[in-house]
Amino acid sequence: MTSSCTKCEESQDYLVSLAVEAWRLSRHFSRALQDLDAGLADRHMNRVRFFERSLTNLLGKAGIQLANLEGQPFESGAAVTALNLEDYPDSDSLVIDQMIEPVVLGTSGVLRAGTATVKES
């Protein structure tokens, strides 16, 4: 492997980490806005939506996509790690309840698995 390929992979890893942290901050900020009065919350929420669109567009140009799987059925082998899977040892019908980190997809497949909690459907 050449030095330039190594640099490209490192840069992609940094971009993926930055994207995941930006996604987490956006989700946290959106939840915090729920405690504000409606007018102020709406104004700030519009800014969050603009940020999320900008992030999606810029990542798309780099061939990266963030996937939120909330509400989807959880299956073993999925690109998401369930933090509380041991709470449901006998359940066959689990759904992804809350994403802690998104699944990061690239042009060649999954770049980073997501992290989530699950619940019975």
C-alpha positions as CSV (number, residue, x, y, z in Angstrom):
1,M,0.0,0.0,0.0
2,T,1.4,3.4,-0.9
3,S,1.7,6.3,1.4
4,S,-0.9,8.3,-0.5
5,C,-3.5,5.5,-0.1
6,T,-2.8,5.3,3.6
7,K,-3.4,9.1,3.8
8,C,-6.6,8.8,1.9
9,E,-7.9,6.1,4.3
10,E,-6.9,8.1,7.3
11,S,-8.6,11.2,5.9
12,Q,-11.8,9.1,5.3
13,D,-11.6,7.7,8.8
14,Y,-11.4,11.3,10.2
15,L,-14.3,12.4,8.0
16,V,-16.4,9.5,9.2
17,S,-15.6,10.3,12.8
18,L,-16.4,13.9,12.3
19,A,-19.7,13.1,10.6
20,V,-20.8,10.7,13.4
21,E,-20.0,13.3,16.0
22,A,-21.9,16.0,14.1
23,W,-24.9,13.6,13.8
24,R,-24.8,13.0,17.5
25,L,-24.6,16.7,18.3
26,S,-27.5,17.4,16.0
27,R,-29.7,14.8,17.6
28,H,-28.8,16.0,21.1
29,F,-29.5,19.6,20.2
30,S,-32.9,18.6,18.6
31,R,-33.9,16.9,21.8
32,A,-32.8,19.9,23.9
33,L,-35.0,22.1,21.7
34,Q,-38.1,20.2,22.9
35,D,-37.8,22.0,26.2
36,L,-38.1,25.5,24.7
37,D,-41.2,27.4,23.8
38,A,-42.7,26.7,20.4
39,G,-41.6,29.9,18.6
40,L,-38.0,29.8,19.7
41,A,-37.8,26.0,19.2
42,D,-39.1,26.3,15.6
43,R,-36.5,28.9,14.7
44,H,-33.6,26.8,16.1
45,M,-35.0,23.6,14.6
46,N,-35.0,25.2,11.2
47,R,-31.3,25.8,11.7
48,V,-30.7,22.2,12.8
49,R,-32.5,20.9,9.7
50,F,-30.4,23.2,7.5
51,F,-27.2,21.9,9.2
52,E,-28.4,18.3,8.6
53,R,-29.1,18.9,4.9
54,S,-25.7,20.5,4.5
55,L,-24.0,17.6,6.3
56,T,-25.9,15.1,4.1
57,N,-25.0,17.0,0.9
58,L,-21.3,17.4,1.8
59,L,-20.9,13.8,2.8
60,G,-22.7,12.7,-0.4
61,K,-20.0,14.5,-2.4
62,A,-17.4,12.4,-0.5
63,G,-19.4,9.2,-1.2
64,I,-20.5,8.8,2.4
65,Q,-24.0,8.4,3.7
66,L,-25.4,8.2,7.3
67,A,-28.2,5.7,7.9
68,N,-30.7,6.0,10.8
69,L,-32.4,2.6,11.3
70,E,-34.8,3.5,14.1
71,G,-38.0,1.6,13.8
72,Q,-36.5,-1.0,11.5
73,P,-36.5,-4.7,12.5
74,F,-33.3,-5.8,14.2
75,E,-31.7,-8.8,12.7
76,S,-28.5,-10.5,13.7
77,G,-25.8,-9.6,11.1
78,A,-27.2,-6.1,10.6
79,A,-24.7,-3.3,10.5
80,V,-25.7,-2.2,14.0
81,T,-24.6,-3.2,17.4
82,A,-27.5,-3.5,20.0
83,L,-26.3,-2.3,23.4
84,N,-29.2,-3.9,25.3
85,L,-29.6,-7.2,23.3
86,E,-29.0,-9.3,26.4
87,D,-32.2,-7.8,27.9
88,Y,-34.2,-9.8,25.3
89,P,-32.6,-13.3,25.2
90,D,-35.7,-15.1,23.9
91,S,-37.3,-12.5,21.7
92,D,-37.5,-13.0,17.9
93,S,-39.2,-9.7,17.1
94,L,-37.0,-6.8,18.0
95,V,-36.9,-3.4,16.4
96,I,-34.3,-0.7,16.7
97,D,-35.5,1.7,19.3
98,Q,-32.9,4.5,19.4
99,M,-29.8,5.0,17.3
100,I,-26.8,6.1,19.4
101,E,-24.5,6.3,16.4
102,P,-25.6,6.0,12.8
103,V,-24.5,3.4,10.3
104,V,-22.0,5.0,8.0
105,L,-22.1,3.8,4.4
106,G,-19.6,4.4,1.6
107,T,-19.5,3.5,-2.1
108,S,-18.0,0.1,-1.3
109,G,-20.4,-0.8,1.6
110,V,-20.5,-0.3,5.4
111,L,-17.6,2.0,6.6
112,R,-18.7,1.9,10.3
113,A,-21.5,-0.1,12.0
114,G,-24.0,1.9,14.0
115,T,-24.9,1.5,17.7
116,A,-28.4,1.3,19.0
117,T,-30.8,0.1,21.6
118,V,-33.6,-2.3,20.7
119,K,-37.1,-3.1,22.0
120,E,-39.7,-5.7,21.4
121,S,-42.0,-4.9,18.6
